[in-house]
Amino acid sequence: MDQYFLPTRTAIRQATRWLLGVGLALLTASAFAQTPGTVSGSVTDADNGQALPGVNVVTKGSTRGTTTDASGRYQLTGIEPNSILVFSSVGYTSQEITAGTGKSVIDVKLGSDNKSLNEVVVLGYTSTTQKNLTGAAQAVSAKELKDVTANNVGQLLQGKAAGVFVGNSSGDPRTPPKVLIRGVGTLTASSNPLYVVDGVIGGIPNPSDIESITVLKDAASTALYGARASNGVIVVTTKRGAAGKAQITARLNKGVGYLSLGNFRLLNGQELYTLQKNVFQRDRPTGVLNDYLPTPEANANTNWFDQAFRPATNTLVEVSAAGGSDKTRFFLSGNYYQEDGILKGTGLNRFGLRLNFSHSLSDKFRVSLNTAGTYTRGFDNSNGSLYGAYTYLPYDDPYLNGQPYNPVTGAKKWYGRDNANFIYNQQFNTFKENTLAGDVLFKAEYDLLPWLSFSTTNRAQTNYYGSESSQDLRGNAAADVLGRLTDFTSRDYNLLTSNLFRFRHSFGGGHSVDGLAGYEYQTYYYESLGATGKGIFSGLNILDATSQPESINGTKTDNAFQSYLFQANYGYKEKYLVTTSFRRDGSSKFGRDSKYGNFYAVGLTWIASNEAFLSSNSTVNNLKFRLSYGTTGNADGINDYAAQGLYNLTGQYAGTPSAYPTRIENPNLSWEVSNNANVGVDATLWNRLNISVDAYNRLTNNLLFNRPLQGTSGYAFITENIGAVRNQGLEVILSADILQKNAFKWRAEVNAGLNRNRVTALYSDRTFVANSMRPFALDKPLNSWYMRRWEGVDPTTGDPLWQKVNADGTTATTNNYNEATLQFIGSNANPKLFGGIRQVLSWNNFELNGFFTYAAGVTLYNGDRNLFDNDGAYDRYNLLALQPGWSRWEKPGDVATHPKYVIGGNKNAQRPSSRFLESGNYLRLRNITLNYNLPKALVSRAKLSNVRLSASADNLFTVTKFSGIDPDVTETGEVGTKYPFSKKFVFGVQLSF
């Protein structure tokens, strides 16, 4: 990295040694500090007397504290006389109790409080309470996250946070979803959020280890991440131990998933035969029919979806131990997740380990070590079965004499267009992949003064990936080269150091200030190597044994970031809060003249309910107004060397290695910058209704874009800062304790996100940039559909009709596809409204949890229909069954939705047009779970603290008019031969010792 402007690794090592030396010196100086007293006790529910685990117990004015164990007990040492202990827990009213001299046992009863204003919200570098939160940030607890069967953070978050859109391109358990926070704010750079695990960028967010997730959305909450936070931040906090008796928890979930096709249905063999027979008799010479179609007796009537899919098992096993003393805490966990895909031959297995350890070396010096590792094995031996299930003809039988049949041999007639049978090829072709990931985070924190502390957090993260694709010579894919084998490996590492000074001080008259100042440095390195050989003996998967090499490839790349950050907060009498932050970021990705960017934010909060005129109001229990403005940046999604002039060195001239230029230097290439404004209000009414509303305006300028160049330049494009996109939206969160005083309780939660975006600038005088069916156009939303407008079916002839715009602006219809006018249709793939609905019913030891997700105002392009709703263009593919309300033209005068079926196609009716645009609105029962806690009296006999039984169902039903398998897709809005989601049924048991 010496060629960059950033510090060398030697300088970083010297700085780290100096910081550790300072820390050890300060530790030695504090070794003679006196040890104050010890306080212990128990915390129970004031309503029913049950022990409350997980209650936060902290000394007021400090960050030191503990949480109660499974029996509701706690213990704190180092408590100065007359210190104030604060007891708080989600859903309960916090209490402050003074620990007087000689007062060593304090038992506390907490009353219910649906406001949860004292709930701690982790913002990454900092944390605060819900009451004092100035930005638009939404916390989601582990209980809310884990009501669905998922192996990644994105699927856990779907529908849980307002303004967070999660789209799924595939039901393959190996494929993560797309996560968007407050819309897409870029043209071609990355729109992915930044992930922060345990306080600093990076980490392994294994779902089994997650304690909570906080989604940071506006500038007041994201600006501390500056250049990395343009697309929002997802902060993951992993589980930690608590002082007290060690608690061991074991969890086992076992389930099975089934194929769910929604409204989608293909014709069976008899239905397709009847249709095509009538067409042949109408349009083709006598005698052709028997050559083209099977006899009724030879029609296999194969359901290829039944051949491609299966019921698939899933298993989750978690074992954890947590505990410690007032000085030392630990959390140790191991987990195993297995999910077979419902598509035969697909699935994954994942093993995970985590150790979170913290220790107070003294009252002033604390250290922690968080380590995690995962090993994932994935496989995909489907061999085209997903595509085949959609397209293969039902006439064909995949077996001959009980064995998988190879159509290439011609032993019997095969009617399908592709002359392929995936069941045969699945015997010989395999793909497998392995990923080994490791993460080590070390943090040391020292209290320099009562109001000032220093911390250094250092993360080392690495990933190793390997894959192998084998095509046996007995299969069809590589029969021409007598077998093919491809091996690919890659590895990367990420190193980060974050060093912060934190300050906090209260003044007389209700004034307080706090904040931080720090420095960060991060470096990333990646390398890969791949090779392919041909001429492989059957079953011998060794590249060295190939008869001939076919190709070899590899790459190495690296980048670095350097950051300076500062935050200062001011509060007055818990009524008025001001948050300010500044961050200066530099990146090696950008031009030599523009490597650095400055990012800032200001947030203002007024807690009106603390004013005298509302303090005793019985209706308005909490009322808070928030206002923020700031800037954030984006550097992701572009090449690490996008600003540099590059040469390609892979060519040869007359047998001699040669080079030729491939990229023009851009010394001015710099950050995308988002300007974010947010106004919000939070209210609690009647102690049971919580309302949070945020309105935002996000304008992203200087977009990172590969501007196309003329072919005569010798270059394809140059990466520049051009264009702008605006996102505006509204987010609403409602939660209510509808019934809360009786044994039967009912809680309801709803969140909704509305987002509108628009391209406000491109480059030069351009108003339009081609991008398939979703071009970039000035004053148009991103993902707007641009295609020929479908005008239906000519009732006289059965021909397809499209719209043609004449030179004078008038319109007419045409049955000539090439004459039809390409135009914006007036719809786009962005949902206008999306979110989630949760209903929680509880009675005694039972709890019923129902969770829905929904999207409205979205228009999808069902590309599947190009292939199998084709009006005869691909008559060797199967055909989509007509949906309710659809009809096919058969005779003059028919008013139909589908043109006349013609062998070979009806005038390009199957080509892309608005014919295949459909409403993607849906309401899905994402999960329903019934939990039962065994009675304490029964559990205690078995020496257990708790036993929970659960039964759940995922994706039980979806209400939609979409004709495809699933309307839940990514922001592109294009649906192809999608891997369907499964309908899962899961049973579980959790034991606590």
N, C-alpha and C positions, 0 to 999 in steps of 0.2 A: 504493500500500500504506500511505499515511500514516494511514489510519483504523485500522490494526491497532496492536497493542501493540509491534510489532517495529520495529527501526531503519529509518530512511528510507534510500533509495538514496544520498542525499547523504552520510549518515553512513558508509555502507559504502564509498563511494569515498574519503572522507577517511581511513578506517582503512586501506584498501588502500595509499594513497599513503604513509602513515606506515610501514607494514610494509616496503614496498619501499625507503624511505629508510633504515630501519635496516639492511636487508640490504646496500645499497650501501655504507653506512658501514663495516660489518663487513668487506665485501670489500676495501675500501681498506686497512683496518688489517692485513689478512692478506697483502697483496701482497708483503711483504718476507720471507715465510716461506722457509726453505731447502728445496731440492728434494732429498729423500732418493734412495736408489739404485733401480736397476731390476733386476727379476728376470724371467727368461723360461725357457721350456723346453717339454717335451712330456709328455703323459699317455697311457699305453697300457694295454691290458688285460693283466694279468699272466698270464692263461691262454693267449692266442693272439697277443699282441704287436700286435694291431690298435690303431690310433689311436682315442681316445675323444673325440668331440666333445661339447660341452655340459656338461663337467665344471665344477662351481663351484670357483673358487679365490678364497678370501677371507682377509683378515688377521684372525686370531683376536681377538675382542673388539671388532670393528668391523663395519660393514655394507658396507664398501668391498671391491670385488673385481672379478672378471671371470669369463668362461667360456671354455673352449677352443673353437677354431674347428673347421672340418670336418676338418682334418689333426691335431687333437689338440693344437695348440700354443696357448700363452698368453703374455701379457706384462703385468707389473705394474710401475708406477713409484710413487715415493713410499713405498718400503718402508724403514722404519727398521731399523738393524742389530739383529739378534737377534729380529726380528719372527717370529711363528709363522704359517706359511701352512697353511690347512686345505683339503685337496682332497677333494671329495665329489661323488658322483653316485648317482642312483637305481640300486639293484641292486649297488652296490660298497661295500666297506669304506672308510671315510674314513681319510685319513692326515694327520698333523700334522708339518710339517717346519720346522725353524728356519732362517731365512735369515741366515746368519752374515755377518760382514764380508767383503767381497770375493767372496761367493758369488752370482754373477749368473746362473748356469744351474742349474736344478733340474729334472731329469727324474724322473717318478714313474710307478710301475706300481701300478695298483689291482686288488686281488683282488675276486672276486665276493662279494656279501653280500646275501642275499635279505631281510634285515631292513629295510633302507632306513631305518634310524632317523635318519639325518642328512638325509633328504630335507626340503627346505624346504617348509613349508606356509604359503601366503599367506592371511592372515585379513582382508585389507582394510587397516585402519589399521596393522596390525602383521603380522609374520611370525615363525615359529618353526620348529623342527625337529620331525619326527614324534616323536622321542624325548621332547621337552619339552612336547608338546601336552597341555594340561589339559582341553580341552573335547571335545565330540563333533563333530568336523569330519572330512570325508572329501575328500581330494584326488583328482582324476581328471586324468590327463595327456592331452596332445593326441593321443598315439598311441591311447589307449583311447577317446577321443571320436570320432575320425574314421574309425572302421571302418564307419560307416553313411553313406548319402547323405541329408543333411539340410541345411536352410537356416535352422535356428534352434537356440538353445541347448537348449530343452526336448527336442526329438527326439534331440539328441546325448546327453542325460543319461539317457534311458529305460533302466532296468535297470542303470545304472552305479554308483549310490550307494544304499546301504541306507536304507530309510525314505523314499525319494523316489519318489512315485507320479507317473507321467506318463501321462495319459489323452488320447486323440486323438478328437475329435469328427468329424473329416473327413480324407480323404486329399487334399483340395485343397492344392496346394503353397503357397497364400496363407494358409492357416489354421494358426496356431500351436497347440500342444497346451496342455493344462492341467497345471500342475506343482503338486504338493502336497508339503510337507515335514512329516512326522509328523502327517498327517491334517488334517481341517477343524476349526478351532477357533472358528468364528464362525457366526452364523445368516444374516445378510444382508450383512455387510460383506465386504471382499475377503479371499480366502484365498491370494492370490498372494504368492510370496516377494519379498524385496527384492533387486534386482540392483545389484551394485557392480562397476564396471569400472576397473581400475588404481587401486584404493585409495580411491575416494570414490564416493558414490551417483550412479547414472546411467551414461551412456555408451552406446556402440554395440557390442554383443557380436557382431560379425560372425564366424561360424564359421571363416572362412579365417584370421583373425588370432589365434585363441586359442592360448595356450601351455599353460594349465591352468585348471581350474575347481575351486574348493573349496566344498563345501556345508557351511554352518554350521547346526547343528541345536539345540544346547542353549544354556542361558543363558550359560554360561562363555564361549562363542565368539561369541554374538550380542548380548550385552548392551551392548557399545559402540555398537551401532546403536539401542539403546533403543526409542523409540516407533515405529520403523519395522520392527522385527524379529520381531514376534509370529509371523509365518508362515515364519520361517527366512530365511537370506541365501544368495544364490548369488554368490560372488566370482569374477570373471573376470579373469585376467591375460593381457594380450596380449603378443605376441612382442617381444623386444628384441634389439639388436645386441650383439656381443661384440668384445672387443679382438682384433686380428689381421687377417689378410687378409680382404677382403670376400668373402662367400659368396653366390653367386647360385643360387637354386633356382627351377625351373620345373616346374609340375605340370599335367597334362592328364588329366581323366577324361571318358570318353564312355560313355553308357549308354542303355538303353531300358527302359521300364516296360510291363508288361502287366496287364490286368485280372485280379484274383483274387477269385472269388466265394465261396471257402470252401465251406461246406455248403449254401449258398443255391442254390435252383433253382426257377424258375417252370415252369408247364406250357407245353408247346409247343402249337401250333394244333390238332393232331390230338387230343392228350390232353384239352384243354379242350373241344373240340367233342364228343367222345365222352361226357364227363361231362354237359355241358349238354343234349345231345340226349336222353339217357336221362331226365333230369329233366323236360324239356319234355313228352316223350311220356307221362310219368307224371302230371304235375300240371297241364298246360295243355290247353285245347281244341284240337281238330284244326285245322290251318291256321295257328296262331300260330307254329309252329316255323320255317316258311320266311320269315316276316317278321322273326324275331328273330335267327336264326343264318344264316350264309352256307351256301351249298351246299358240299360237299366240294371242288368245283373252284374255288370263289371264295375259299376259305380261304387267305389269303396266307402263313400260318405265319411271320410276321415275328418275328425275335428282336430285340426293341427294345434290349436291352443291346448287341448288335452294332452297332446304329445309333447309340447314344449314346456308345460308348467306342471307343478306338483304342489301338494301341501308341504310346507317347509317349517322345520323346527327352529326355535330360538331359545337360548339359555343365557341367563345372567347369574353369576355367582360372585358375591362380594363378602369379604371378611375384613374387618377392621378392628383395631384396638386404639383407644384414646384415653389419655389420662395424664397424670403427673402431679407435681407438687406446686407450691406457690412460686418456685423458682424455675422449675423444669417442666416442660410440657411436650407431649409427643402425640403424633397421629401416624399410625402405620396401617396400610391397607394393601390388599391384593385383590385383584378382580379378573374375571374371565368372562368374555362376551363372545357368544357364537350365534351366528345367524346364517342359515342357508337361504339363499335367494329362492323365491318361488319359481324363477326361471331355472330349469334344470342345468346343473353344472356351474352355478354361480353361488358366491357366498364369501364369508370371512370368519376368521377367528382372531380374537385379540386378547392378549395377556397384558395386564398392567400392574405396576407396583408404585407405591408412593410412601415416602417417609418425610413428614414435616416435624421438625424438632426445634425447640426454642429453649433458651436458658438465660437466666439473669445471673451474670457473674457477680454483680453487685447491685445496689439500689440504682446505680447510674449507668451500668454497662450491660447491654443485652445483645445476644447473638441468636441467629436462627439459621437453620439449614433446611431448605426444601428440595427434595430430590424426587424425580419421577422417571419412569421408563415404561415404554410400551413396545410390544412386539406384535405385529399384525401380519396375518397370512391371508391373502385374498386369492381367489381363483375365478376363472371364467372359461369354462369348457363348453359354452353354449353353441359355438360354431354356426352362427347365423340363424339360430332357432327363433330369435325374437322377430327378425324380418320375415322368416319363413312362416311363422304362425299367422302373420297378417296376410300373406300373399299366396301361399301354396294353394293349389286347387284341391277341393275335397274329393275329386275323382280318384286321386292317387293313393295307393296303399304303400306305406313305408316299409312293409315287410314282405319277404318272399320266402316261403317255406319256413316261416318262423324266425328268419334272420333278417337284420336290417339290409335293405336293398340299395344297391348302388345304381342309379339310373344311367350312368355313363356306360355300363356294360350292355345296355339294350336288351336284357333278357326278357323284359316285358315292356309294354308301352307305358310311357310316362307323359302325362298330359301337361304338366306345369311348365311354364315358360323357362325357368332357370335350369331345368334338368338336373336338379340337385335335391338331396335328401339329408337334412341336417342330422337325423338320427344315425345315419351311416357314418357321417364324418365325425360325430361326437366320440366314436370309438378310438379315433386316431389322433385328433388334434387337441392340444392342451395349452392353457395359459395359466401361469401362476406368478404371484408377486409376493414379496416380503418387505416389510418396513420395520426397521429397528430405530426407535427414537429415544433419546435421553436428554434430561434436563437437570441441571444443578444450579440452585440459587443460594447464595450466601449473603446474609445481611448482618451488619454490625451497627449498633446504635448506642451513642454515648451522650449522656446529659452533661453538657459543658457547664451550664448554669441553670438555675431553676426555670428560666424562661427560654433557654436555648439548647438545642441538641443537634448532633451530627450523625448522619447515617451514610453508610456505603452499601450499596446493593449490587451484586455482581452475578450475572447469569451466563452460563455456558450451555448451549443447546446444540445437538447434532442429530442428523437423520441419515440413515443408510437405507437405500432402496435397491432392490434387485428384482428382475423379472426374467422369465424364460418362456418363450413361445415355441412350441414344437409342432411341426406339421409332418406327420408320418407319410412315407411314400405310398402307403396303402390307401390314404385318403385322396380326395380330388384336388385339394388346394395346392399341393406341391408335388403332384404326381409327375409333372413335366420336368422337374429338376431332381427327381428321385429323393424327395424329402428336404425339409428346410428347418433350420434351428437358429433362433435369434436370442442372444443374451444381452441384457442391458443392466448396468449398474450406475448408481449415482450416490454421491454423498455431499453433505453440506454441513457447515457449522456456523453458529451465530454467537458472537461474544458481545456482551454489553456490560458497561459499568455506569452506575448512576450514583452520584454523590451529592447529598443534600444537607443543607443547614435549615433546621426548622425553628421557628420562634413563636412564642405565645405569651401574651402578657395582658393582664387586666388592670385597669386603672380605676380610681375612685370615680363615683358618679355614673357607673354603668358602662364605661368605655372599655373596649377590648380590641386587641389587634393580634393577628396570627398570620403565618405565611411560611414561605420557604424560598430558598435560593440554591441553585445547584448547577452541576455540569454532567453531561452524559456523552458517552462515546460508544458507537456500535459498529461492528464490522461483520460482513457476511461473505462467505466463500462457498462456491458450488463447482463441482466437476462431475462429468459423466463420461461413460465409455460404452459403446454398443458395437456389436458385430453380428453378422449373419453369414451362415455357411449353408451350402447345399450339397446334396449327395450324402444323405445320412442313413446309416443302417437302421432298420426298424427297432425302436425301443432304446436306441443309444443316443442319449441326450448330452453329448460332449462335443463342443465345437472343435476341439483338436482332432476329432476323428472324421471331420468332413472331407469329402473328396475335392472340394473346391471352395475357397472363400468367395462370398458374394458382395459384401459391403462392410465398411467399418466407419464409425463416426464417433465423435467425442467433442466435449466443450469444457472450458473453464471460464468462470466469471466471478467477479467480486465487486463489492461496493462498501461504502462507509458513510456514517452519519455522525455529525458532531453537533451538540446542542448546549445552549445556555438557557436556563429557565428561572423565572422569578414569579412569585405570587404573594400578594398582600391582601388581607381581609380585615375589614373594620366592622365592629358591631357596637350598637348602643342600646342598652337596656332590653336586649332581645326583641327589639321592635324594628330596628333599621340595620340592614346588613349590606355591606359593599364588598364586592370581590373584584380584584384586578389581577391580571396575569400577563406575562410577556415571555416570549420564547424566541430565540434566534437559532435557526437551524441551517446547517450546511450539509450538502450531499455531493459525493463524488460523481453522481449521475449527471450533473448539470455542467453547463459551460464554464470555462475558466473565468469569465467575467461576471458570472451570476450564480455562484454556488450557494450563496446565503440568502435566506429569507427571514423577515421579521413578522411575528404573529402575536396578536394581543387580544385581550377581551376585557370587558367591564360588565359586571352584573350588579343589579340593585334589587333589594328585597325589602318589602314592608310587611311585617307581621301585624296586620290590623287588629287581630283578635287580642293582642296584648295591650292595646290602648284602653284607657279607662272607660271609654264609652261602650266597649264591647266585652270587657273582661268578665262581666257577670251575666252576659246574655245567655239565656237558656237554649236559644235556637241555634245561634252561630257559635259553635265551639272552637272553630279554627278558621281563620281567614288570612290568606297570604297572597300578596301580589309580587310577581317577578318580572324583571325586565333585563335583557342582556343584549350585547352586541360585541362582535369580535371577528377575527379572521383565523382561518386554518388552512393547511396546505395539503398537497398530494404529490407524491413522487413515485407512486407504484404504477405498474402496468407498462412501463417503458423499459427499453434495453438499458443495461448498466452502462453502456458506452454510447448512448444515443446522441450525445453532444459532440463526440469526437469524430474526426475524419478517419475512416477505416479502410483497410485493404483486405481483400480476400486472398488467402495464401494457399488455397487447396488446389489450384490449377497447375497444369504442366504445359510447357511449350518445348516441343522437340525432345521430350523426355527429361527436361530440366524443370525443377520447381519454379513456379512463376507467381506473380502477384498482380492484382488489378484493383482499382479503387471501387468501393461499394457504397460509401456513405460520405456525405458532405459534412464538414465540421460546422457546428453552430455554437459559437462561444457565448451567445446570449440566451441559450436554453435555460429555463428556470422553472420555478414551482407553479403548479396550478394553485390558485388562491380562491378560497370561498369566503365570502362576506356574509355572516350569519346574524340575523336579528330575530329575537324571540320575546314574546310577551306571554306570561302565564298567570294563572290564578289557581289556588288550591283552597278548598273549603271543606269543613266538616259540619254537618247540620244534624241537630237532634241526637248527637252522639252515636249516630248509626249510618249516616249517608256521607260518603266521601266523594268529592268531585275534584278532578284536576283537568284543566283545559290549557292547551298551549297553541299559539298561533305563531308561525315562523315564515321568514322570507330568507332564502338562501340563494345568493348570486355567485356563481363560480366563474371566474375570469381566467384569462391566460391558459386556456385549455391545452393540454399536451396532445398534439395531433400530428399524425404522419401526413403532411401535405403532399399530394401526388405531384410529380414533376413530369415534364414532357419527355418522351422517349429519346429525343435528340440530345438531352442533357447527359445521357449515360447513367442516370440514377433513377430509381423507382420513386423515391420520396425523400423528404427531409423532415425531421421532427422539430416542430416549432410550437410556440405558445400563441395560439390563435383561437378565437371564438369564445362564447360565453353561454351558459345555461342557467336559467332561473327555476328554482323549486319553491313553491308556496304551498302551505298546508295548514291543517288543523288537526290536533290530536285531543281526544277526549277519553278520560278514564273515570268510570263510575263503579263504586263498590258500596254495597249496602248490607248491613246485618238486619235482614227482614224480620227474623225471629231470633232473639238472643237471650231472653230471660228464663226460658223454660228448658226442660231436658231436651226437647226437640229444637234444633237450631237450623237456621237457613241463611246462608250467605250467598249473595249474587255479585258477580263482577262482569263488567263489559268494558272493552276498550275498542276504540275506533280511530283509524287514521285516514285522513283525506289528503291527497297530494296532487298538485298540478305542476307540470314542468313545461318549459318552452325554451327553444333555442333563440337567444337574443342577438347573437353575433356569430358570423363565420369568418372568412378572411377575404381581403381585398373587396371586390364587389360581388363576391359569390353569395347567392341566395339558396343554392342547392348543391349538395354533394351526394353522389350516388352511393347507396349502401343496400343493395339488393331490394327487398320489398319494404325496407324501413330506412329510407335515406335521411340525411341530415338536411333540414330546410329551415330557413329563417322564419321566425314567428310560428313555427310548428312544434308540437310536443315531440320529444324523442319517442321512437317506436311507433310513429304514425304510419299507417298502411298506405302504400303507394302502388297501385296496380290497376288493371282494367276493371271497370265497374260492370258487374253482372246485372243484366236486365231481364233474366228469366228465360222462358221457353216460348218459341213461336207456336201458338195453338193450332196454326194451320199445318205446319210442316214438321213440328217437333224439333226444329233446329235450335241451337243455343243462340242467345242474343246478348250483346254487350253494348255499352254506350259509346258513341262517337261524338266528339265535340268538333263542330265545324269551325271554320275560320272566323265566322261572324259571331261566335259564341253560342249559337244555337246547338241543340243536341238532337241526335237521332239514334236509332238502333241499327246494329249490323250483325250479321251472322259470320263475318270474316274476322277472325281473332286478330289478325295483323293490322286491320283497319281500326280496331278499338283503341281508344285514347288512354294512355297511362296517366293516372291522376291520383291525387290524395282523396281517399274515400270519406274522410271525416271522422274516422275512429282510430284508436290506438290501443296498444297492448298494455297500457298502464292502468291498473285498477284505480277507480275513483274512490273506492271505499274498501277498507280491509281491516281485519282485527280478529278478536276472540271473545267468547262468552263462556263464563264459568258459573256453574251452580254447585254449591256444596251443602249437602243436607247431613246432619248428624243427630244421632239419638243414642244416648248412653255410650256403648262401646262400638257402635256402628257409624260409618261415614260413607256417604255416597257422593261421588264427585263426577260431574259431567262437564266436559269441555268441548266447545264447538269452535271451529274456525270458519271464516267466511271471506268472500271477495265479491265486489259488485262494480258494475260499470267498466268491465274489461272485455275487450274484443280479441279473440284468439284466431289464429290462422291454422285450421285443421289440415295440415299438409298430408296426413294419411289419405285423405279423400282423393288426392291427385292419383294415387295408385289404385285404390279399390272402390272408388265411387266414380268410375271413369267412363261410363256409358259405352263400354265395349272397346275402348282404345287399347287396354291391356286385357284382352279377353282370355289370356292364359294365366291371369291372376284371379283370385276370388273377388267377390263383390260385396260391398256393404249393404246390409239389409236396410230397407227404407224405414226411417224413423216415423213416429206418429206425426201426421200432418204432411208427410212427404208423399209424392205420387210420381209415377213415370208415364211419360207421353206414350200413347199406343195408337190413337187414331185422331184424324182432324177434328178440331173442336175441343180436345182435352185441354183443360187448364191445369198444368202440371208443374212440379218443381224440378223435375229431371227430364232432360231431353230424350229423344228417341234412342234406344239402345241399338248401336250399329257395330257389327264385327269390324274391328280395325279403328273404331272411333268415329265420333260425330263432330267433325269440323273443329277439333281442338277444344271440345267442351271441358276436357280434364285439365287444361293448362291453368296456371295460376291466375286467379281473379277473385273478386270479392264474393264469388259464389261460395267459397270455402271459409269465409269469415263467419264466426259464430260467437254468440254470447258465452263468455267464460264465467258467468256468475255462478256461485255455489255456496252452499251451507253444508258443512261436514261435521258429523259427530266424530271429532278427532279421537276422543277417548272417553270411556265411562269406566269408573273403578268403584268397587265396593270393598271397603276395608273393615276388618273386625279385630279389635284388641281383646284378647282373652282376659277374663276377670283376674284382677291382681291376686286374689286369694288362691286361685288355681295355679297361677304362674309361679307364685312364691314357693309353692310346694316342690316345684321342679328346680328351685334355686335359680330362677330366672327373674329379670326385672321387667321384661315385657315380651309378649309374643303377638305379632300382628299377622293376620292372614289377609290375602287380597285376591281378588278376581277382577280382571279388566279386559276390555275389548278396544282395539284401535281401529279407526276407519270403518266403523260399523255401518254407516250409510252416508250417502252424499246426495243432496237435493240439487239437481242441475238439469238444464236442458241441453247441455253440451253433448254432441253425438259421439265424441271420442271416449277413450277409456277414462281420462282424468283431466279436469280443467286446472289442476294445481300445477303450474309450470313457472319457468323463470320469467324475467322481465322482457325477454325477447318476444314472448307470445306465440312462438312457433311450435306446433305440436307435430312430431313425426311418429315413427313407429316406437312409441314410448314403452319403456319397461314399466308395467303397471305396479301400483302400490298393492300391498297385500292387506287383507283383513285379518288382524291378529287377535288371538285369544290367549291370555297369559294368566297363569296362576302363580302366586308367590307366598312365601313365608319369610318373616324376619324375626330373628331371635336376638334379644339383648341380655347380656350377662352382667 
